[in-house]
Amino acid sequence: MLIQGIVQVVALTVLRRRQPNLNRPYRMWLYPLPSIIALVGWAYVYYSSGPLPILFSLAWVAVGGVAYLLWARFIEHTWPFGPKEIKEEYLENPTEAEVSA
């Protein structure tokens, strides 16, 4: 749960930097300050949990990464980190009805 919170904060920042013009349903007030505060808070909680839970969580993430790579190789028959075409409905040109709304 802690690693997920940290990764979500990082993913938000990466998405906003890579696709700044993406239509979003809301705006984050004082961005990126809330993200930084959340990242520092999650990092503190993670660090204060002690060495054994940290080791277990890192081992669990490693097992999940290996399982994902095996799934991609033998089930999907693809390299998961290769270039992909991203087509999202928010990136398309808006219709005239959406612009006037």
N, C-alpha and C positions, 0 to 999 in steps of 0.2 A: 504494500500500500504506500509506503514512504517513497520507494523508487518511482512508482507510478506518478505521484504528485510532482516530483522533481522533473520527470520526463515530460509531463504535461505543460509545465511552465516553459521548459526549453522548446517544446514543439510550438507553443503559441508564439514565441519570439521568432522562431525560424519561419513559420508561416507568414507572419506579418512582414518580415523582411523580404522573403522570396516573392510574395504576391501582395504587394501593398495596395493594389487597386481592386482586390477581390471584394465584392459586395458582401458586407457582413450585417447580420440582423441587429447588432447593437455595437456601441463603442465603449471601450474601457476608459473610465474616467482616470485622468492623470497617468495614462500609459507612458512608460513602462514601470512606473514606481510600484504599483500593486504586484506586478510580476517579480520584481526584485525582492520585495518584502516577503512574498510567498516562497521564493527560492531560498532565501536566507533562513526562514522559519523551518522549512522542510529539511534543509541541510543540518540545522541545529538539532532537530528531533532525531534525525538519522544518526548523527554523530554521538548524541547523548545516549543512544540505546545500548552502547557497549560493543566490544569487539566481536563477540560470538554471533549476535544477530546480524551484524554487518557481514561477516564471513558467510553465514547461511544465505543471506539475501543475494550476495554477489554470486555464490555458487548456483543459486536457483535461477538467476538471470543468465548465467553461462549455460546451464542445462536447457533453458528455453531458447537461447540463441542457436545452440546445436540442433535442437529439435526443429526449429524453423528452417535452418539451412538444409537439413535432411528432407523435410517435407517439400521444400522448393525444388530440390534436386530430383527426387524420386517420384513425387506425386505431380507437381506442376511442370517439371522438366524445363525449368527456366532459372536464370541467375537473378535473384531478387534485388540486387543492387545495380542492375544495368539501367540504361536510360529508358524511360517510359513516356509515352505521350499522355499528357494530362488534359482531359477535356471535362470541364465542369460547366454546369449551366450558368453559373454566375460570371464566367469569363466570356460568354458569348455576347454579341451585340444585343442590347435590349430592344424589345419591340417598341413601337410607337405608343402603345397603350400603357406599357410599364413606365416609360419616360414621363408621360403626362400625369401619372398617379401620384 
